[in-house]
């Protein structure tokens, strides 16, 4: 079963409150171009890093012998994690994700509770949101980005890194952007960049809380959007980079593995 947007259409990439008034024709054309750009990319979200696990695998005499294992944190690993989680989900969320699907992050839309969400798509028309409201109107999340940004506002819960994520945690620069008085209303062009404290979390159990989420991955670092704007919209090429560290909790058979991620980078294409 494939879960699609209730409207049967792709997510509207320009659903942002308090936008400037714009020509309807331009909005439709810009949305189509932006989606075509993301579909043309091999993957709209790329991540790379390494997890390190310390564990005990055998006893020598009376001593437990500690060993170290490493694991690559990459697109294939994350996609496999999410595919297994979705396949085993409850409350009508379970489905089989496409073998050649990939992740996309959409910062301008709402999942029904929070702004910004990840979804799975492919080269055809598959669409599965990784956070949102289920048929019981309960919020679920397999994956989220939490941050505060001057342009996007609060993304996700906004409580990244056990902090309030207000303006003091966001250092930004802008040139001809919507926050500057020299933004060109005549041409509608501008640019924006920022460095925001942020967190990325991935959950095996989509109805998680701090007491029932034993299989998860948490990354803490910075989210650095670099946007090319046209009529207040991110316009290709617009990207963001996440850099950070974190920890990972896995269950291997009957064993619980807890590892650290000393460094990871991720790239978003909008």
Phi, psi and omega in degrees: 000131179257126179268126182238170175301146184300329180283349183081004182248167175293157180298135177290114186282000184230044180266077184237132183291153174057033176293157171293153178291134185224162176291133181299320181299317180297320181301314181296314181294317180297318179298316180296317180294318181296317180293320178298324179295315181292325180289331182285338181288148177299322175202132182280349179222121181236136181224145178210142179174187182222136174257142181240127180244133170255124182212167179248120185249350175197167181248132175244108186070242177252008185253141171276131182263119181277139177234163178238135177235146177239154181215136179283132173259101183221184182302317183296318180296312181296318182293322178295318177304307184294322179299316179294319180296316180294319181297332183255012182286165180242187176057036176079008181272342187292137174197170176260117179285151181296143182300327181251032178281170177211166184265142175229141175253132183241098186281344188263359181250171178246143177270010181106344178224316181239157175274141181083130177202158174266151171214163179255135175219184177213196182281356180253241184231023181288141179211122179221110179287135182270003168207155181161201179249132180276187183293343176265006181067023174267140181279137176231158177203120171271334185201137178209156173247127180244122179192172169237130180230144182301325184266313181284334186084210179281125175249136183065213179289336181079353183265048184294144169060029180058035179229174184278346177055042176269195184302331184293343180259011182231117176253120187227154173230151181211148176222118183055036182263177182294346180265357181252146181289344181264015172299131187279106175286339181287313181265336181076012181260153175188182177213160184207141173214154183205165171230109186242136170298134188209167177218137171246131178231142177233132185235141173280325180257112189289343177256050189282159162213185187291350183252349184226036183236067186285340181244105185201165175226128179235132178234136178238132181182224182234144176247118188241088178284143174228102190250137167261120188254143172218119185052045174074006182252145168297130186230138184303135000270128172230134185221171170211149179237134173249132176228131181187187178232170180182198178220161183222138177239125181229159172243116178249104184063240178262001184260144175256122180253130174240122182236171177245153177241100186290343179186137179212148175232148178218146180235133177250140174244126180254000000 
